[in-house]
Amino acid sequence: CGQIKTGSMSRSDRMAKYNQLIRIEELLDRAATYAGTSILRA
C-alpha cells in the first residue's frame, strides 16, 4: 500500500533539495547566470 505525503516537507527533504541545488551550482560553475526578476518582464 503506497502512502501520500501531505503537509510540509521534513527537514531532511529540505536539506536534500538544498544540497542538490548546491551540487548543480558547482556543476554549472560560471556557465549559469542568474536572471533575477528580469525573467518576469517578458
CNS distance restraints for C-alpha pairs under 8 A (distance, minus, plus):
assign (resid   9 and name CA) (resid  13 and name CA) 5.86 0.50 0.50
assign (resid   9 and name CA) (resid  14 and name CA) 6.45 0.50 0.50
assign (resid  10 and name CA) (resid  14 and name CA) 6.45 0.50 0.50
assign (resid  11 and name CA) (resid  15 and name CA) 6.16 0.50 0.50
assign (resid  12 and name CA) (resid  16 and name CA) 6.05 0.50 0.50
assign (resid  13 and name CA) (resid  17 and name CA) 6.33 0.50 0.50
assign (resid  14 and name CA) (resid  18 and name CA) 6.13 0.50 0.50
assign (resid  15 and name CA) (resid  19 and name CA) 5.95 0.50 0.50
assign (resid  16 and name CA) (resid  20 and name CA) 6.15 0.50 0.50
assign (resid  17 and name CA) (resid  21 and name CA) 6.29 0.50 0.50
assign (resid  18 and name CA) (resid  22 and name CA) 6.38 0.50 0.50
assign (resid  19 and name CA) (resid  23 and name CA) 6.29 0.50 0.50
assign (resid  20 and name CA) (resid  24 and name CA) 6.20 0.50 0.50
assign (resid  21 and name CA) (resid  25 and name CA) 6.11 0.50 0.50
assign (resid  22 and name CA) (resid  26 and name CA) 6.20 0.50 0.50
assign (resid  23 and name CA) (resid  27 and name CA) 6.11 0.50 0.50
assign (resid  24 and name CA) (resid  28 and name CA) 6.14 0.50 0.50
assign (resid  25 and name CA) (resid  29 and name CA) 5.89 0.50 0.50
assign (resid  25 and name CA) (resid  32 and name CA) 7.83 0.50 0.50
assign (resid  28 and name CA) (resid  32 and name CA) 5.80 0.50 0.50
assign (resid  35 and name CA) (resid  39 and name CA) 5.96 0.50 0.50
assign (resid  37 and name CA) (resid  41 and name CA) 7.38 0.50 0.50
assign (resid  38 and name CA) (resid  42 and name CA) 7.87 0.50 0.50
